[in-house]
Amino acid sequence: MPRSHPWALVFGLLSMEHQVGSAVGSYLPGLLHDTTASHTRPCSAPPPRSSPR
């Protein structure tokens, strides 16, 4: 039986991490929308701070 190449494990883990990140990245905004019933609050960034002069 041939030995597994170590790069196969590295690329397999990277691929798995990418898929998990994609799933979480699409699930969390939907969960926030269901919880808050709005896209405004979860997707709004805080206002920028004014720089001191």
N, C-alpha and C positions, 0 to 999 in steps of 0.2 A: 504494500500500500504506500503511495507517495506521501511524503511529508507535506504538511500545509505550509504555505509561504507566510511569513509574519506580516507582510503587507496586506494580505487578504483579510486578516483580523483587523488591522487598522482601518482599512477602507470599509469593512463591514460595520464597525462601530461608528464610524463617521456617518455612514448612510443611515444607520438606526437613529442616531442622535438628530439628524436632519428631519427624519420622519416624525419623531416625537415632538420636536420643536414646531413643526408645521401643524401638527394636530393640536397642540396646546395653544399656539398662536391664533388658531381659528376658533377654538372652543371658548377661551376666556372672554373675548369681546361679546360673544353671544350670551354667555352666562351673566356678564355685567349688564347687558341690555335687558335680559329677563328679570334681573334683580332690581334695577333702577327704573325700568320702563322708559328709558330714554337713551339716545346716543350722545346727548349733550354733555352730561356729567362725566361718564367714563372716558370719553375721547377728548375732553377739553384739557388743554395745557394751562398751567398757572400763568398769570400775567408776568411779563418780564419785569425784573427789578430795575428801578431807575438807578443809574450810576451816580455816585456822589461826585459833586463838582468841587 
